[in-house]
Amino acid sequence: MLDYPLLAALAAVVREGSFERAARALHLTPSAVSQRVKLLEERVGQVLIVRGPPAQATPAGLQLCRHVEQVGMLEHDLLQALPALASDDTGRVTLRVAVNADSLATWFVNAAASFAEIEPVLLDISLEDQDHTAERLRNADVIAAVTGLAKPVQGCRSVSLGAMRYLATASPAYMRRHFAKGVTAQTLAQAPCLTFSRQDRLQQAWCSQFLGQSVELPRHWLPSSQAFVDACRAGLGWGMNPAPLVAQGLAEGSLVCLQPDQPLMVPLYWQHTRHALPMLKRLTDAVVAAARVGLEPD
């Protein structure tokens, strides 16, 4: 039989990133939290936490954290059906999900808000590129993710959400400065673009779609969806922006498209563990409903 107070201490350390913050969340001393994690490690027979700033779970620790999360969801639904079992120290469930930054900046917050309105839970949302959120699922680091991967990760279910429309945009002054002779492989190779992270391949994907060839692009690194739009408007570079975020700039003329007839459509999927968890189904329903409004049909 698993000792859930020990598991709760492990999950809190992983969620908070340190024994001190976990202790505050659990209303315990750091020493008590450390002792619980140590006892659990002794029972399991392996290290569960890599102690350091921040404290991180080992693969075995992540598996146990996912189990705690799933049990918490089941317990929540049980207490809804049998409220007499609830006690004053019944804690809230924290669900860990991974979302790409552009979804978070456009439509996913509506899904989170509608879900949180009906469920007394907390969401731990981490940012990751849509092509890499699936890794968080494979590593048991999150229970669900918005991803660009259609094929289900092992042990997960994949639900099509729709497609995000991206537009290659820049300021009028930037267009005059860098693309006076047209948007070509030669001019793109000289005009700085904006790149969100080392995993961001949208600019290269657009060039390959538009030109039929890859181009080595000079890059500014800018890890913020809204700053992407602001930087395009300010003339720092050109970038691939979600259509909803640049609609106003395009309408007022502070932004223009490099090629208006060349949007880049990026299909998105919601992948989650296959376990039959009613709360997870309700979260999925909220995500799908928000995606129908915020995304385009794939």
N, C-alpha and C positions, 0 to 999 in steps of 0.2 A: 504494500500500500504506500502510495506516495505521500510525503509530508508536505502539505500545501503551504503552511507558514514558511517553510524553507524555500519552496519554489517561488513564493511571493517575494521573498527577499532577493532571490536571484533576478527575477524579472524587473524588480525596482532598480537594482544596480545597473542592469543593461539599459533600461529606459532612461534613467537619470544621468548615467555616465560616470557616477562616482558613488562611493559608499556613504559619503556625508549627505549628499542630496537625497539618496535613497532613504537614509535614516530619517530625514525630515519628512519625507512623503509618507513613511510608515509610522511616524511618531515613535521611533526607537532611537537608541544610541548607535553611532557608527560601529562601536564594538559589538553590539548585539547583532547587527546586520552582517558584519564580517564573520562572526561565529556561526550564524545560520548558513551562510554560503559555504564556509569551510566544512561544516558538518555534512551538507549536501554533497560536496565534492568527495568526502570520505566515503559516503554511502554509494555514490555512483562509481567511484574508483578512478576518476579522472578530473583534470582541471576543467572548470566551467567558466571561469572569468580570468581574462588576462588583465592583471592589475596594472594600471597606469593611467595617465591622463590622456584620453578618457578610458574608463574601465570598459572593456569589450568582451563579448561572449565568444567562447570557442564554438566550433560547429555543434558539439554536444550541448553546450549551454543554450544555443539558439533553438535547438530542437525542444528543449525543456520549456523555453520561453514561449514558443508557439503553442505547446500543450497547455500552458497556463492561460494563454489568451483564449484558446478554444473552450477550455473548461469554464472560464469566466463568462463567455457568451451563453453557454448552456445554462449556467447557474442563474444568470440574469433572467432568462426566459422562464426558468423554473420558479423563481421568486415572484415573477409577474403572475404566474398561475396560482402559486401558493404563498401569498404575502405574509402569512403568519410565520413562515420560516425566516423572514428577514430579521436582521438585527441592526443595532446602531452602528456597528463597525463594518457593515457590508460595504465594500469599496466599489468604486466605479471601474468598469472594464475600460482598458486602453487598447485600441486597435491600431496596429501599425500598418500603414499603407505607403506605397511609393508612387509618386506622380511626377510627370515631366513638368517643367516650369511653365511652359506655355499653356498647358491645360489648367494649371493652378491659377494662371493670370486671366483666364477667359471663362471657363465653364465649371471647373471642378468645385470651386467654393460653394456654388449653389447646391451641388449634390451633398457636400459635407454639411451645409446648413440645414437642408431639409431632413437629412438623416438625424442630425443631432437634436432637431426640434422634437422628434418623437422618441428618441432613445437617450437615456441618461448615461451616455458613454463619453469617453474622451478619445480624440483622434491624434495619433502621432504620425504626421505626414512628413515624409522625407522627399527631397528633390533628387531626381535622377533623369538623365536623358532617356527619351522614350525607347531607344534601342538598347538600353542597359538596365531598365527597371526589372526585367525578367531575371537578372542575376540575383536581385534581392530575394525573389521568390525561390530560386534554386538553393540559395544559402539559408532558407528558412528565416530570413531576417524580417520579412513582412508577410502579412496574411493575404494581401491583395495588392495589385499594381495596375496602373495605366501603362500600357506598353505598346510598342510598335510590332511586337512579335505575335503573329496569328496562331502559330502552332502551340498548343498547350504545353507549358512546362510540366515535367513529370509530377503527377499528383494534383494537377490544377485543371480548372476548366477555363476556357477562353470564350469571351463574349464580344462580338463585334460592336463597337460603339459608333462608328462613322469615321469621317475623315476631317482632318484639320487642313484648311486652305491657307497656304503660305504665299505671300507676295514679296517679290524682290523689290525693295523700296529704298529711296534715297531722297535727299532734299533737291529742289530745283538747282540750287547753286552747285551742289556736288555733281549733278548730271552735266551741267555746263562745263565744269572743270575737268571731269574725267571721261565723259562720254560724248563729247561734242562731235566726234567722228563715228559715233554709233557704239552699240554694245556688242563687242566682238571678243574673241579669245585674246587678242592682243591688248585691248583696253582693259579687260577684266584682270589680266595678269599684272596690270600696273595700278589698278584702283583698289585701295584698302577696303576689305570687307570686315564685317563684325562677326565674331565667333563667340558662342556662349561658353563652350568648354572644349576640352580636348576630345570629347566624344561627339561633338556637334559636327555633323556631316551635311547639313541642309544646304549650305552654300554650294558645296561641291556637287550635291545631287541635282541642284537647280541648273548649274552650268552644264552638267552632262545631259540633262533633259533638253535644255535649250540649244546647246551647240552640238550635241552628239559626241562630245569629247571632254576629257577632264582638263582642268586648268589649275595650275599652282597659284593659289591666291595669297596676296599679302594680307595679314590679318591683325585686327585689334581684338583683344580678348575682353569680353564684357559679360559677366555671369548674372545678368538680370534681364527679364523679359521687358519690363517697362523702360529700363535704361537703354535697351536696344532701340526702342521707338524714339526715345529722346535723342539718342546719339545719331540716328538717321536724320532726324529733323534738324539737328545742329550741324550736320555736314561732316561728322567724324568718319563715316563710312557708309557703305550700302549693306543691307542685311535682309534676311528672310524673316518676315514678321507675320504672325497670325493675322488674317484679314480683319477680325473684329478690333484688334488693337490699333490698326492704322486707318480704319474707315474714316474717322473724323479728319485726320491729317490729309488723306487723299481728297476728301470733300472740300476742305478749305484751301488746298493747294500748297500746304507746307511740306507735303510729301508727294512724290510721283513714283510710278512703277517703272522699273527698268524695261520691262516688256509686259504690258497690260494683258496680253493674251497668253501669258505663260505662267499660270499659277502652279505651285507644287502641292499636290494633294498627298497628305500623309495619313494612311489608315491607322486608327488606334483601336486597341482592344483592352478589355478589362479581364485580367486573369486573377483567379482566386482559388484557394484550396478547395478540393472536391468534398470535404467533409460536410455532411448535412447539418448545417448550423443555421437555424432560423434567422438569427440576427445578421449573419453574413448575407443571407438572401435579401433581407430588407435593405442592407447597404448597397447591394448590387442593384436592386430595383431603383434606388435613389440615384445611383451613378448613371444607369441606363436612361432614366427619365431626363436628367440634366444634359446628357450627351445628345439626346434627340433635339434639344433646343439649341445647344451650343456648337454642335458639329454638323457637317453636311453628310448626306447619305454616301456610303462608300460604294 
